[in-house]
Amino acid sequence: MTAIYNPNAPKKSANLSINSDLLQQAKELKINLSKSLEEALAEKIIEQKERMWLSENQSAIDDYNQRVQKLGVFSNGLRRF
């Protein structure tokens, strides 16, 4: 899988507000907050970029699907199933 961000980029401090109960439980379970946030952000970024790509390309996808529905795909005569 291709990295969506540079894992070697320097760390930068950020002020965050978090539910106190979640923070307490995370501390008790020794969950690395920075790593967890980075992983969650990476997932959100991937999801958002996928939504953006789909939105930007929806017209072409619809056109292609209509063409296939009307004309079929190039391999229709070649398939044996």
Summary of the structure (lengths in Angstrom):
residues: 81
radius of gyration: 22.2
end to end distance: 32.7
largest distance: 63.0
contacts: 114
relative contact order: 0.07
helix: 59%
strand: 0%
